[in-house]
Amino acid sequence: MGKKLLVVEDDRDIADLLSLNLGDLGHQIDLALDGHSGLEKALAQHYDLVVLDLMLPGLDGLDICKRLRNQQNYVPILMLTARSSELDRVLGLEIGADDYMTKPFSIRELQARVKALLRRMEVLASPEPTQETLRVGDVEIDLDKRRASFGGKALNLTAKEFDLLVQFARYPGRVYSRNQLLELVWGGGFDGFEHTVNSHINRLRTKLEADPTNPRYILTVWGVGYKFAEL
Protein backbone atom coordinates (compact mmCIF):
# COMPACT_ATOMS: atom_id res chain seq x y z
CA MET A 1 0.00 0.00 0.00
CA GLY A 2 1.30 3.45 -0.89
CA LYS A 3 2.50 5.81 1.81
CA LYS A 4 2.16 9.54 2.27
CA LEU A 5 5.47 11.37 1.80
CA LEU A 6 6.45 15.01 2.18
CA VAL A 7 9.25 16.44 0.03
CA VAL A 8 10.73 19.72 1.31
CA GLU A 9 13.03 21.04 -1.44
CA ASP A 10 13.44 24.63 -2.66
CA ASP A 11 14.73 23.72 -6.13
CA ARG A 12 11.53 23.26 -8.14
CA ASP A 13 13.14 21.01 -10.75
CA ILE A 14 14.54 18.66 -8.09
CA ALA A 15 11.29 18.75 -6.14
CA ASP A 16 9.32 17.77 -9.23
CA LEU A 17 11.84 15.03 -10.05
CA LEU A 18 11.53 13.61 -6.53
CA SER A 19 7.76 13.79 -6.65
CA LEU A 20 7.63 11.99 -10.00
CA ASN A 21 10.01 9.17 -9.08
CA LEU A 22 8.70 8.58 -5.57
CA GLY A 23 5.19 8.70 -6.97
CA ASP A 24 6.24 5.91 -9.34
CA LEU A 25 6.65 3.74 -6.23
CA GLY A 26 2.95 4.17 -5.54
CA HIS A 27 3.23 6.85 -2.85
CA GLN A 28 1.25 10.07 -2.42
CA ILE A 29 3.64 13.01 -2.50
CA ASP A 30 3.18 16.48 -1.01
CA LEU A 31 5.63 19.26 -1.88
CA ALA A 32 6.93 22.24 0.10
CA LEU A 33 9.35 24.69 -1.50
CA ASP A 34 10.63 26.48 1.62
CA GLY A 35 11.40 25.68 5.23
CA HIS A 36 8.46 27.38 6.92
CA SER A 37 5.81 25.77 4.71
CA GLY A 38 7.60 22.44 5.00
CA LEU A 39 7.50 22.53 8.79
CA GLU A 40 3.89 23.70 8.76
CA LYS A 41 2.84 20.78 6.57
CA ALA A 42 4.89 18.27 8.55
CA LEU A 43 3.26 19.35 11.82
CA ALA A 44 -0.27 19.62 10.43
CA GLN A 45 -0.52 16.17 8.82
CA HIS A 46 0.69 12.64 9.33
CA TYR A 47 3.43 11.59 6.92
CA ASP A 48 5.12 8.21 6.66
CA LEU A 49 8.41 9.83 5.60
CA VAL A 50 9.88 13.30 5.04
CA VAL A 51 12.50 13.93 2.35
CA LEU A 52 14.19 17.07 3.64
CA ASP A 53 16.72 19.35 1.96
CA LEU A 54 19.34 20.79 4.32
CA MET A 55 19.67 24.24 2.76
CA LEU A 56 16.26 25.90 2.58
CA PRO A 57 15.02 29.51 2.51
CA GLY A 58 13.36 30.74 5.68
CA LEU A 59 14.13 27.76 7.92
CA ASP A 60 16.88 25.23 7.24
CA GLY A 61 16.58 21.46 7.30
CA LEU A 62 18.43 21.04 10.60
CA ASP A 63 15.96 23.32 12.39
CA ILE A 64 13.03 21.45 10.86
CA CYS A 65 14.57 18.12 11.85
CA LYS A 66 15.01 19.30 15.45
CA ARG A 67 11.40 20.49 15.62
CA LEU A 68 10.06 17.21 14.26
CA ARG A 69 12.14 15.21 16.73
CA ASN A 70 10.50 17.13 19.58
CA GLN A 71 7.08 15.88 18.49
CA GLN A 72 5.46 12.81 20.04
CA ASN A 73 4.70 11.13 16.71
CA TYR A 74 7.82 9.82 15.02
CA VAL A 75 8.39 10.30 11.29
CA PRO A 76 11.51 9.02 9.48
CA ILE A 77 13.59 11.71 7.79
CA LEU A 78 15.80 11.33 4.71
CA MET A 79 18.01 14.40 4.50
CA LEU A 80 19.37 15.78 1.21
CA THR A 81 22.13 18.32 0.75
CA ALA A 82 24.59 19.65 -1.79
CA ARG A 83 27.28 19.57 0.87
CA SER A 84 29.62 16.60 0.80
CA SER A 85 31.84 17.02 3.86
CA GLU A 86 31.92 14.28 6.45
CA LEU A 87 31.08 16.78 9.22
CA ASP A 88 27.83 17.82 7.53
CA ARG A 89 26.78 14.21 7.05
CA VAL A 90 27.47 13.27 10.65
CA LEU A 91 25.75 16.42 11.95
CA GLY A 92 22.60 15.64 9.99
CA LEU A 93 22.47 12.10 11.37
CA GLU A 94 23.18 13.17 14.93
CA ILE A 95 20.45 15.81 14.82
CA GLY A 96 18.01 12.96 14.21
CA ALA A 97 17.86 12.27 10.48
CA ASP A 98 17.42 8.58 9.69
CA ASP A 99 19.38 8.64 6.45
CA TYR A 100 21.39 11.09 4.39
CA MET A 101 22.10 11.56 0.68
CA THR A 102 24.41 14.06 -1.01
CA LYS A 103 23.46 15.77 -4.26
CA PRO A 104 23.79 14.80 -7.03
CA PHE A 105 22.32 11.40 -6.24
CA SER A 106 21.06 8.40 -8.13
CA ILE A 107 17.27 8.20 -8.38
CA ARG A 108 17.45 4.41 -8.07
CA GLU A 109 19.48 4.72 -4.87
CA LEU A 110 17.05 7.31 -3.53
CA GLN A 111 14.13 4.96 -4.19
CA ALA A 112 16.02 2.13 -2.48
CA ARG A 113 16.75 4.29 0.56
CA VAL A 114 13.09 5.32 0.81
CA LYS A 115 11.96 1.70 0.56
CA ALA A 116 14.42 0.69 3.28
CA LEU A 117 13.27 3.44 5.66
CA LEU A 118 9.60 2.63 5.16
CA ARG A 119 10.28 -1.08 5.59
CA ARG A 120 12.22 -0.42 8.81
CA MET A 121 9.35 1.65 10.22
CA GLU A 122 6.86 -1.10 9.41
CA VAL A 123 8.96 -3.60 11.33
CA LEU A 124 9.27 -1.28 14.33
CA ALA A 125 5.55 -0.47 14.26
CA SER A 126 4.53 -4.13 14.07
CA PRO A 127 6.70 -6.04 16.54
CA GLU A 128 5.94 -9.55 17.62
CA PRO A 129 3.30 -9.49 20.39
CA THR A 130 5.81 -10.71 22.97
CA GLN A 131 8.24 -7.94 22.03
CA GLU A 132 6.07 -4.82 22.23
CA THR A 133 8.03 -3.99 25.37
CA LEU A 134 11.64 -5.05 25.84
CA ARG A 135 13.07 -5.34 29.35
CA VAL A 136 16.71 -5.96 30.19
CA GLY A 137 17.69 -5.29 33.78
CA ASP A 138 16.46 -1.80 34.66
CA VAL A 139 16.02 -0.87 30.99
CA GLU A 140 12.49 -0.87 29.56
CA ILE A 141 11.71 -0.06 25.92
CA ASP A 142 8.23 0.57 24.51
CA LEU A 143 8.59 -0.17 20.80
CA ASP A 144 5.18 1.14 19.76
CA LYS A 145 5.68 4.55 21.39
CA ARG A 146 9.44 4.62 20.79
CA ARG A 147 10.11 5.40 24.43
CA ALA A 148 12.75 4.02 26.74
CA SER A 149 13.27 4.28 30.48
CA PHE A 150 15.94 3.30 32.97
CA GLY A 151 14.85 2.44 36.50
CA GLY A 152 11.46 3.99 35.75
CA LYS A 153 12.99 7.30 34.58
CA ALA A 154 12.44 8.31 30.95
CA LEU A 155 15.51 8.43 28.71
CA ASN A 156 15.75 11.37 26.32
CA LEU A 157 17.11 9.57 23.26
CA THR A 158 17.64 10.70 19.70
CA ALA A 159 16.21 8.58 16.87
CA LYS A 160 19.45 6.69 16.28
CA GLU A 161 20.21 6.28 19.97
CA PHE A 162 16.80 4.65 20.37
CA ASP A 163 17.30 2.36 17.36
CA LEU A 164 20.75 1.42 18.62
CA LEU A 165 19.40 0.60 22.07
CA VAL A 166 16.63 -1.54 20.56
CA GLN A 167 19.14 -3.47 18.45
CA PHE A 168 21.24 -4.23 21.53
CA ALA A 169 18.32 -5.02 23.83
CA ARG A 170 16.71 -7.47 21.40
CA TYR A 171 19.80 -9.68 21.50
CA PRO A 172 21.65 -9.40 24.84
CA GLY A 173 25.07 -10.99 24.67
CA ARG A 174 25.36 -10.76 20.89
CA VAL A 175 28.57 -9.08 19.77
CA TYR A 176 28.36 -6.51 16.96
CA SER A 177 31.17 -4.97 14.98
CA ARG A 178 30.89 -1.27 14.16
CA ASN A 179 30.22 -2.07 10.51
CA GLN A 180 27.40 -4.42 11.50
CA LEU A 181 25.81 -1.70 13.62
CA LEU A 182 26.14 0.79 10.75
CA GLU A 183 24.31 -1.64 8.46
CA LEU A 184 21.61 -2.65 10.97
CA VAL A 185 20.86 0.76 12.49
CA TRP A 186 21.85 3.30 9.83
CA GLY A 187 21.35 1.14 6.77
CA GLY A 188 23.66 0.78 3.78
CA GLY A 189 25.86 3.54 2.45
CA PHE A 190 27.79 4.58 5.56
CA ASP A 191 31.05 2.68 5.15
CA GLY A 192 33.92 4.64 6.67
CA PHE A 193 31.79 6.30 9.35
CA GLU A 194 32.61 3.93 12.19
CA HIS A 195 33.25 6.86 14.54
CA THR A 196 29.54 7.70 14.15
CA VAL A 197 28.84 4.45 16.00
CA ASN A 198 31.44 5.31 18.64
CA SER A 199 29.93 8.74 19.30
CA HIS A 200 26.41 7.31 19.57
CA ILE A 201 27.62 4.58 21.93
CA ASN A 202 29.32 7.18 24.13
CA ARG A 203 26.23 9.39 24.30
CA LEU A 204 23.96 6.40 24.93
CA ARG A 205 26.21 5.35 27.81
CA THR A 206 26.02 8.81 29.40
CA LYS A 207 22.22 8.54 29.41
CA LEU A 208 21.98 4.87 30.38
CA GLU A 209 24.89 4.04 32.66
CA ALA A 210 25.32 5.14 36.26
CA ASP A 211 29.06 5.27 35.54
CA PRO A 212 29.72 5.61 31.77
CA THR A 213 33.43 4.94 32.31
CA ASN A 214 32.56 1.57 33.87
CA PRO A 215 29.48 0.50 31.87
CA ARG A 216 27.14 -2.20 33.06
CA TYR A 217 24.93 -2.49 29.98
CA ILE A 218 26.76 -1.53 26.78
CA LEU A 219 30.05 -3.38 26.93
CA THR A 220 33.11 -3.05 24.72
CA VAL A 221 34.45 -6.28 23.25
CA TRP A 222 38.03 -5.32 22.52
CA GLY A 223 39.13 -5.87 18.96
CA VAL A 224 35.57 -6.68 17.84
CA GLY A 225 32.93 -4.12 18.82
CA TYR A 226 30.14 -3.94 21.37
CA LYS A 227 27.51 -6.06 23.07
CA PHE A 228 24.62 -5.61 25.49
CA ALA A 229 25.07 -7.33 28.83
CA GLU A 230 23.06 -10.43 29.66
CA LEU A 231 21.38 -9.50 32.95
Residue pairs with C-beta under 8 A, 6 or more apart in sequence:
1 26
2 25
2 26
2 27
2 28
3 27
3 28
3 48
3 49
3 118
4 27
4 28
4 30
4 45
4 46
4 47
4 48
5 22
5 27
5 28
5 29
5 30
5 47
5 48
5 49
5 50
5 51
5 114
6 29
6 30
6 31
6 32
6 38
6 41
6 42
6 45
6 47
6 49
6 50
6 51
7 15
7 18
7 19
7 22
7 29
7 30
7 31
7 32
7 50
7 51
8 32
8 35
8 38
8 41
8 42
8 50
8 51
8 52
8 53
8 56
8 61
8 64
9 15
9 18
9 31
9 32
9 33
9 51
9 53
9 56
9 80
10 33
10 34
10 53
10 55
10 56
10 57
11 53
12 33
14 103
15 31
15 33
16 31
17 107
18 29
18 51
18 110
19 29
19 31
21 107
21 110
21 111
22 29
22 51
22 110
22 111
22 114
23 29
24 111
25 111
25 114
25 115
27 48
30 41
30 45
30 47
32 38
32 40
32 41
34 56
34 57
34 58
34 59
35 56
35 57
35 58
35 59
35 60
35 61
35 63
35 64
36 58
36 59
38 52
38 56
38 59
38 64
39 59
39 63
39 64
39 67
39 68
42 50
42 64
42 68
42 75
43 67
43 68
43 71
46 73
46 75
47 75
48 75
48 76
48 118
48 121
49 75
49 76
49 77
49 78
49 114
49 117
49 118
49 121
50 68
50 75
50 76
50 77
50 78
51 78
51 80
51 114
52 61
52 64
52 65
52 77
52 78
52 79
52 80
52 97
53 61
53 79
53 80
53 81
54 60
54 61
54 62
54 79
54 80
54 81
54 82
54 83
54 88
54 92
55 61
55 81
55 82
55 83
56 64
61 79
61 80
61 81
61 92
62 91
62 92
62 95
65 77
65 79
65 92
65 95
65 96
65 97
66 95
66 96
68 75
68 77
68 96
69 95
69 96
69 158
69 159
74 146
74 159
76 98
76 99
76 117
76 118
76 120
76 121
77 96
77 97
77 98
77 99
77 159
78 97
78 98
78 99
78 100
78 101
78 110
78 113
78 114
78 117
79 92
79 97
79 99
79 100
79 101
80 100
80 101
80 102
80 103
80 105
81 88
81 92
81 100
81 102
81 103
82 102
82 103
83 102
84 102
86 193
89 100
89 102
89 193
90 193
90 196
90 199
92 100
93 100
93 160
93 186
93 196
94 158
94 160
94 196
94 199
94 200
95 158
96 158
96 159
96 160
97 159
98 117
98 120
98 159
98 160
99 113
99 116
99 117
99 186
99 187
99 189
101 109
101 110
101 113
109 189
113 187
113 189
116 187
116 188
117 187
120 187
124 143
124 146
124 166
125 144
127 143
127 144
131 143
131 170
132 142
132 143
132 144
133 140
133 141
133 142
133 143
134 140
134 141
134 143
134 166
134 169
134 170
135 141
136 169
136 172
136 217
136 228
136 229
136 231
137 216
137 217
137 229
137 231
138 150
138 151
139 148
139 149
139 150
139 165
139 169
139 208
139 217
140 148
140 149
140 150
141 147
141 148
141 162
141 165
141 166
141 169
142 148
143 166
146 162
147 154
148 154
148 155
148 157
148 162
148 165
149 155
150 207
150 208
155 207
155 208
156 207
157 165
157 204
157 207
158 203
160 185
160 186
160 200
161 200
161 203
161 204
161 207
163 185
164 181
164 185
164 200
164 201
164 204
165 204
165 208
167 176
167 181
167 184
167 185
168 176
168 217
168 218
168 226
168 227
168 228
169 228
171 228
172 227
172 228
172 229
172 230
172 231
173 227
173 228
173 229
173 230
174 227
174 228
175 221
175 224
175 225
175 226
175 227
176 184
176 225
176 226
176 227
177 224
177 225
178 194
178 197
178 198
178 225
178 226
179 191
179 194
180 225
181 197
181 225
181 226
182 190
182 191
182 193
182 194
182 196
182 197
186 193
186 196
190 196
201 218
201 226
202 212
204 218
205 212
205 215
205 217
205 218
206 212
208 217
208 218
209 215
209 216
209 217
209 218
210 216
216 229
217 228
217 229
217 231
218 226
218 227
218 228
218 229
219 226
219 227
219 228
219 229
220 226
221 227
